Amino acid sequence: MRNSGNNRITGLLKENRFLSTEEPSYRRLTSYELKRMSKSKYIKYDKDVGLWIQHRKTVYLYWWKFLQHAEKDENFQVDWSKYQSWGGRELVMNSKFDDWWNDYWMDCFGFPEKQPQLAKYHTKRKPKIDAMRSYLFTYEQRHMSNWDIAVWIYEYENERIKKYTKRLRNPHVEMMKNTFWGLFKRYDEHEEFGDFDPNLETTPTDQERKKGVSRWRKNPRRRKKTVRDLETFKDGILTPETSEGWKTMYKGDEDYWSWEDAQSELTQRRKLKKHHIKQIDKCRKEYEILMGSICNGSLDPK
């Protein structure tokens, strides 16, 4: 009798969606996603025509985008005689990449097995997709400060991961992070400085200042009320005046170690921010070199 009652209650709860014993439904990776995540060299092979390409298709997509940017940027001058096999300026500037790729990839980048030097646009350089992606993002957001660019990339990649891994099992999510979103992985966690925080504060907060945390590492002070030397009479009564001021702390003093911890955390935040600012500064220099090479018809610098 008790069991039947429990079963009835469970059934009612299920109907009202208050209780569900079903596992959440996860979708499988599509063949396209599996192919893009694959580390096999056959990712660069087209069996229908029997030709290979030297790099992943994404590399050529970024090459295409940088070429379009260079043409629009007055700081660069594209030598379009180097791109006659691409169909010329008008075609490149007014076409979608996938449409152009279907018509021109074999002539520009295709080669028989083990003969990559036969490709018209063979490169000595082996560009990394994550690096080219970070250069492209940095260029497209170049009007921002270096730190704002780092935050923009982090947030963009984070939303991208959420979108594409929403219904995947956890092992697949980690797999995609490691193999397909390497750029985000750089921001996700830094072994030396800790997790990335878009709202990183590198100046002491009001709460930290009350503990004596200052902008200067070797200045252990804290706010403390002290009695003034001068005393005043109010209504005939001797009343000492107090004020809040800074007092230097030493290792044996109260709150010294809390100051030490807070100051160390502040120092780590500054190091993390400085690290990413340097990374974006490097990207600015690298995209200028890359775009200069692309203007001359190659990914290889002269």
NORLIN-V385720 format. One record per helix or strand. SS is the DSSP state (alpha for helix, beta for strand). FROM is the first residue (numbers start at 0). TO is the last residue. Records with the same first field share a line. If there is no record, write none. Layout:
SS = FROM-TO, FROM-TO
//
This chain:
alpha = 1-14, 30-36, 40-43, 56-71, 79-85, 88-92, 96-108, 115-117, 128-139, 145-163, 169-178, 181-187, 205-209, 255-294
beta = 44-45, 50-51, 110-110, 188-189, 193-194, 220-233, 236-247
//
